[in-house]
Amino acid sequence: MVVDRCSGEIAHRRFHELPQVLRSGDVLVHNESRVIPARLFARKPTGGRVEILLLRERADRMWETLVRGRRIRVGTRLALLDGPDGRPVGAQAEVVELGERGMRVLSFDRPVLSLARGIGVTPLPPYIHTPLADAERYQTVYARTRGSAAAPTAGLHFTPELLHRLRDGGVRSVFVTLHVGLDTFRPVKEERIEEHHMHSEHGSLTPEVARRVNRARLGGNRVIAVGTTSVRVLETAALAEGRVDAQACPWRPVAPFEGDTDLFIYPGFCFRAVDALITNFHLPRSTLLMLVSAFAGKELVDRAYAEAVEERYRFYSFGDAMLIV
């Protein structure tokens, strides 16, 4: 679906037609974060089974996690298993801090990512009930930097062949990183949007990418975010530049950025760095849908979603795409 914010027109295309829809000089900004096998299984000293979901690295061998199990208190030591009904592998983790909504900080006795590669399982959204025969289906073709608990799914539509065709048509790709945590997908339960708190996620935008984004803007070309995660990195980098007024210096909207962001974008937000957005169709009451509504306007998004339902578009992670220009 192609949605024009200026005219309100909604058109229906195939994703492989993207080179005909975009223009030479456009810059696509992709999130190259790679999903890690973040779902681990463990056993308490009492024998009770525990499920661990790695969310965010806090320090060496120390991770913020979601832990599913009863009486998981500070000091509880967990023996890691080689599967949901598996045997101990000799590795352990200790609960060192309690957080909100089931979050626990765990200290592991060995490097976590290498451990996860050996015994972890790729986490999938709860509405996907069948394990993937090929876990790479839940990775973008350009995923490189390990750290996400969920895929930046707007990028799943791209193939190497399509990227080459876009490049041949003068559309350039640059890459940022935002390690996606599950909090991005939690429903907003607060009645007042402003009261919803986003947990921070680690992101980066290099000086070279900042230069290319700023040069595109200076040349009058469009910066197109691939996914809401890329939007959040770009807009965080724009705020890092310290230019609150987007018109004060429109040719230099972003600065290099490396760090954590808890930027929550909802209607009323002033976009400084993004001209167009490729995104999937999202769940109601999600922060993702609120970001899209902030970008395109709630009335237009509601109309687009109603048409998507009528046209039998597929929603969510493995669903269809929307280009908002």
C-alpha positions in Angstrom: 0.0 0.0 0.0 1.3 3.5 -0.9 -0.2 6.3 1.2 0.3 10.0 0.2 0.1 12.3 3.2 -0.4 15.4 1.0 -3.2 14.2 -1.2 -4.6 11.5 1.0 -4.5 9.1 -2.0 -4.1 5.4 -1.3 -2.7 3.1 -4.0 -2.0 -0.6 -4.1 1.3 -1.9 -5.5 3.6 -4.9 -5.1 6.7 -4.5 -3.0 9.0 -5.6 -5.9 7.7 -2.5 -7.7 9.4 -0.3 -5.1 12.2 0.9 -7.6 9.4 2.4 -9.8 7.8 4.1 -6.8 11.0 5.7 -5.3 13.1 8.4 -7.0 16.8 8.6 -7.8 18.5 10.3 -5.0 16.3 8.9 -2.3 18.1 7.4 0.7 16.8 4.3 2.4 17.7 3.9 6.1 17.7 0.3 7.2 18.1 -1.2 10.7 20.9 -3.8 10.5 20.3 -5.3 14.0 20.3 -9.0 14.0 17.9 -11.1 16.2 19.8 -13.3 18.7 18.5 -16.7 19.9 17.3 -14.8 23.0 15.0 -17.4 24.5 16.7 -19.6 27.1 15.5 -22.3 29.5 16.7 -22.9 33.0 15.9 -24.7 36.3 15.7 -23.3 39.8 17.4 -25.0 42.7 14.0 -26.4 43.7 13.6 -28.0 40.3 11.1 -25.6 38.9 11.4 -24.7 35.2 12.1 -21.2 34.1 12.0 -19.4 30.7 14.4 -16.5 30.1 14.2 -13.9 27.4 17.3 -11.7 26.9 16.3 -8.1 26.3 19.3 -5.8 26.7 23.0 -6.1 27.6 23.7 -3.9 30.6 27.3 -4.9 31.2 29.7 -7.7 30.5 27.8 -10.9 31.3 24.9 -8.9 32.8 21.6 -8.7 30.9 18.1 -7.3 31.5 15.7 -10.1 30.9 12.1 -11.2 31.2 11.9 -14.3 33.4 8.8 -16.5 33.4 8.5 -18.6 36.5 7.4 -18.4 40.1 9.3 -16.9 43.0 12.3 -15.6 41.0 13.9 -13.4 43.7 17.2 -11.6 44.0 19.8 -14.3 44.8 18.1 -17.1 42.9 20.6 -19.1 40.9 19.4 -20.6 37.7 21.0 -23.6 35.9 20.8 -23.2 32.1 19.4 -26.1 30.1 19.9 -27.2 26.5 16.2 -26.9 25.7 12.8 -26.6 27.3 12.9 -30.1 28.6 16.7 -30.4 28.4 19.6 -31.1 30.6 21.9 -28.7 32.5 24.8 -27.4 30.4 27.0 -26.3 33.3 26.3 -22.6 32.9 24.5 -20.6 35.5 22.8 -17.2 36.0 22.0 -15.3 39.2 19.2 -12.8 39.7 20.8 -9.6 40.9 18.0 -7.1 40.5 14.2 -7.0 40.2 12.5 -4.6 37.7 9.0 -3.8 36.5 6.6 -6.2 34.7 8.6 -9.3 35.2 12.0 -7.8 34.3 15.0 -9.3 36.0 18.7 -8.4 35.7 20.7 -11.6 35.5 24.4 -12.1 36.0 25.8 -15.0 33.9 29.0 -16.9 34.6 30.1 -16.9 31.0 29.7 -14.8 27.8 26.0 -14.6 27.1 25.9 -14.3 23.3 28.1 -17.3 22.7 26.0 -19.2 25.3 22.8 -18.2 23.5 24.2 -19.3 20.1 24.6 -22.8 21.6 21.4 -23.3 23.6 19.1 -20.4 22.7 16.0 -20.3 20.6 14.9 -17.5 18.3 12.0 -15.7 20.0 8.9 -15.3 17.8 5.8 -13.1 18.3 3.1 -14.9 20.3 0.7 -15.0 17.4 3.2 -17.3 15.5 2.5 -20.8 16.8 4.6 -22.9 14.5 8.4 -22.9 14.9 10.2 -21.7 11.8 12.0 -24.4 9.8 14.6 -21.8 8.9 15.3 -19.2 11.6 16.9 -17.0 8.9 13.3 -16.2 7.8 13.1 -14.0 10.9 16.2 -12.0 9.9 16.6 -9.3 7.3 19.0 -10.0 4.5 21.3 -7.3 5.8 21.2 -8.2 9.5 24.7 -8.0 10.9 24.9 -6.5 14.4 23.6 -9.0 17.0 21.4 -7.8 19.8 17.7 -7.7 19.1 15.0 -9.8 20.8 12.7 -9.2 17.9 13.2 -8.5 14.2 12.8 -5.0 12.6 10.2 -6.6 10.4 9.7 -3.9 7.7 13.1 -4.9 6.4 12.0 -8.5 5.9 10.5 -7.5 2.5 13.9 -6.7 1.0 15.9 -9.2 -1.1 19.4 -8.8 -2.3 18.0 -8.6 -5.9 15.7 -5.8 -4.9 18.4 -3.9 -3.2 20.6 -4.1 -6.3 17.7 -2.9 -8.5 17.2 0.1 -6.1 20.9 0.9 -6.3 20.9 0.7 -10.0 18.0 3.2 -10.0 19.9 5.7 -7.9 18.3 4.8 -4.6 21.0 4.4 -1.9 20.9 2.4 1.3 22.5 3.3 4.6 22.4 1.3 7.8 21.8 2.2 11.4 21.3 0.0 14.5 18.6 -0.3 17.0 18.5 -3.4 19.1 14.8 -4.1 19.4 13.4 -5.1 22.8 9.9 -6.5 23.4 8.8 -3.3 25.1 8.5 -1.8 21.7 5.6 -4.2 21.1 3.8 -4.0 24.4 0.3 -2.5 24.3 -0.1 0.9 25.7 -2.5 0.5 28.7 -2.4 4.0 30.1 -5.4 6.2 29.3 -3.0 9.2 28.8 -0.4 8.4 26.2 2.1 10.7 27.9 2.1 8.4 30.9 3.4 5.4 28.9 7.1 4.7 29.5 9.3 3.2 26.9 12.2 1.1 28.1 15.5 2.2 26.5 17.0 0.3 23.6 20.6 0.7 22.3 21.1 2.3 19.0 23.8 3.8 16.8 24.1 6.1 13.8 27.7 6.5 12.5 29.3 9.8 11.3 29.3 8.4 7.7 25.6 7.7 7.8 24.9 11.1 9.3 26.9 12.7 6.5 25.0 10.9 3.8 21.6 11.6 5.4 22.4 15.3 5.8 23.8 15.5 2.2 20.6 14.0 0.9 18.6 16.6 2.7 20.8 19.4 1.4 20.3 18.1 -2.1 16.5 18.1 -1.7 16.3 14.3 -1.7 14.1 12.2 0.6 15.2 10.2 3.6 13.1 7.1 3.8 13.1 5.1 7.1 12.7 1.3 6.7 10.7 0.5 9.8 9.7 2.3 13.0 13.0 1.4 14.6 15.0 3.3 11.9 12.6 6.3 12.6 13.5 6.2 16.3 17.2 6.1 15.6 17.0 9.0 13.1 14.8 11.2 15.3 17.0 10.5 18.3 20.0 11.5 16.3 18.2 14.6 15.2 17.5 15.5 18.8 21.1 14.8 19.7 22.0 17.4 17.2 20.2 19.8 19.5 18.2 21.5 16.7 14.8 21.8 18.3 13.5 23.9 15.4 13.5 21.7 12.3 13.5 24.7 10.0 16.5 26.4 11.7 19.0 24.3 9.7 17.1 21.8 7.5 20.2 20.6 5.7 21.8 19.2 8.8 19.1 17.3 10.7 21.1 14.5 12.3 24.3 14.0 14.3 26.2 10.8 14.9 24.7 8.9 17.7 25.7 6.0 20.0 23.8 5.2 23.1 20.4 4.3 24.6 17.1 5.8 23.5 13.7 5.7 25.1 12.1 8.0 22.5 8.3 7.5 22.4 6.8 9.0 19.2 3.1 9.6 19.2 0.7 12.2 17.6 2.0 15.7 18.0 5.7 14.8 17.6 7.7 17.0 15.3 9.6 14.9 12.8 13.0 16.4 11.9 14.8 13.7 9.9 12.3 11.4 8.1 10.5 12.2 4.9 8.9 8.9 4.1 8.4 5.6 6.0 8.1 1.9 5.0 6.3 0.0 7.7 4.1 -3.1 8.3 0.6 -3.1 9.7 0.6 -3.0 13.4 -1.5 -4.1 16.4 -4.0 -1.7 18.0 -2.8 0.3 21.1 0.8 -0.4 20.1 3.6 2.2 20.2 4.3 1.3 16.6 0.8 2.3 15.4 1.1 5.5 17.4 4.3 6.4 15.6 2.7 5.7 12.2 -0.3 7.9 13.3 2.1 10.6 14.3 3.8 10.5 10.9 0.7 10.3 8.7 -2.1 11.6 10.8 -4.6 9.4 12.7 -7.5 10.0 10.3 -5.5 9.0 7.2 -4.0 5.9 9.0 -7.5 4.8 10.2 -8.7 5.1 6.6 -5.7 3.2 5.3 -6.1 0.4 7.8 -9.8 0.1 7.0 -8.9 -0.3 3.3 -6.2 -2.8 4.2 -8.8 -5.0 6.0 -11.2 -4.7 3.1 -8.4 -5.6 0.6 -7.3 -8.5 2.8 -3.8 -7.3 3.5 -1.8 -9.4 6.0 -0.9 -7.7 9.3 2.0 -8.0 11.7 5.5 -9.4 11.5 5.2 -11.5 8.3 2.5 -9.3 6.8 2.3 -6.8 4.1 4.0 -3.4 3.9 2.9 0.2 3.7 4.9 3.1 2.1 3.9 6.5 3.5 5.2 9.4 1.4 
